[in-house]
Every structure is written in structure tokens, then in C-alpha cells.
């Protein structure tokens, strides 16, 4: 999506092919109660949003802390994977692009296995 697009609109455009019972962690930019409820009802996917202070659906401080810790861990792992990526990925086809992304993720996995 273009940078000027609202994050909630981008979330609605994502094809979330996830199994029922999945949890998707997001920051406060993805606060859209209708989308949150629709995902829960239709696909049994729970959207775990880190709530703003003035949110209509407040979480307890304990739940908010857990969400922040899990999201921080996810961002750390994603950052470690993307640091292996070059500044640009040249691919002629979509399948070629996906193959290169898979290779970077595989390289990250091997790196983690042999370092730790």
C-alpha cells in the first residue's frame, strides 16, 4: 500500500490465511473495532492490539505488558532477518522474489542454529 494509506486499510487488504485460533499482534495504529470483531467472528483470528490510553476497549496493565513484550520479540526477530537482506532484491518474477526471501529466511535460520 502507498505510504499515505491508513494502516487499518492496509490490514483489511492483507490476505490473512491463518488457521483458526491464530493471534495477530499489532500496534495502536491498527485500532479498528469493526475489523477486530469481524476477524474474530468470521475467521476465529484474534487481533492483539496494543491499546492507546484513550481506547474504548481498555486492557489491564498486565495484558498490555504481555502484548508489548511479545510484539517487541517479534520485531527483534524480524529486524534480525531483514538485516541479512540487501538494499534491493532483484527478481524478474514474483516466484523468483519469493524464492529469494525464503533463502534469506533459511540463511537466518542456519545462522541462528550454528551461533547458539
N, C-alpha and C positions, 0 to 999 in steps of 0.2 A: 504494500500500500504506500502511497505517497506520504512524505513526512508531515504534510499538513492534515492528514486524515486523523480523525479521533481514534484513540486506541480501542474503544469499545466497538467501533465499526470494524476495525481490523480483527478483533476477536470473533465477531459474528461471521466474518468471511473465512475463518480458519476451518478446514475440514477436520474436525476432531473425531478421528476414527479410533476411539479408545474403548476398551472394554467397560461394561457397566461396573460401577463401584470405583472408578478412577477418580483421582483428585488432581485438579489443576491449580497450581499456586500462582498468584498474580499480585501485582502491587495495586495501590489505590486508584490508579488510572483506569482500571477495569471495573469500576463500580457501576454496574447496571443491573438493578434488581430483577428486571424482566428477563434478561439473558441468563442470569444466575438461576432463576426459578425454572426457566424453560429447559436449560441443560439438566437440571436435577430431575425434572418430571419426565422429559422425553427420553433422555439417554442415560439417566442414573449416574451422571458425572457431577461431582461436587466441585464448585469453583471456590477455592480458598483464597479470598481477597484479604489483603492487609488493609484493614479499615482506617478511614480518616477519623479524626477526633469527633467531627460533627456528623458522623454516619448515622443513618436511621436504624441500621442493624448493628448494634454495638456488640463487640466480643469482650469476654472477660480479659483482664490483663494477662492471665496465664495462657489463654488460647492465642492471643495476639503475639505473645513472646514466642510460642511454638511455631506459629506461621512465619515469623521473621527469621527464626533460626533455620528452618527448612529452606526457605527461599534464599537465604544467604548461602547455604551449602550448594544449592542448585546453581546459583550464579557463579560461585567459585569454580565448580567443575566445568561449567560452560566456558568460563574465561580460560581455564587451563587447556581445554580442547581447542578453542579458537586461536590461542597463541601459536599453535602449530600451522595455522592456515597462512598462506601467502597473502599479500595485499590484494591480489586479484587472482581469480581462478578462471583460467581459460578453458572453455569447453565448447565444442561445436553443437552438441546435442544436450537435451535435458538429462538423458540417461548417463551421458558422459560426466555431466556436472554432479549428479548423484553418486556416481562411482568414485569420483574424487573426494567428495565429502565423506563417504563411507571409508575410504582409505585413510583420511586424516583421523577419523574416529578410531579406526583399527590401530593406527600408529600410536595414538594416545593410550589405548588400552595396553598395548605391548610395553610402552614406556613405563606406565604405572606398574605393570606386573614385574618388570625387571629392576625397577628402582626400589620398590618397597619390599 
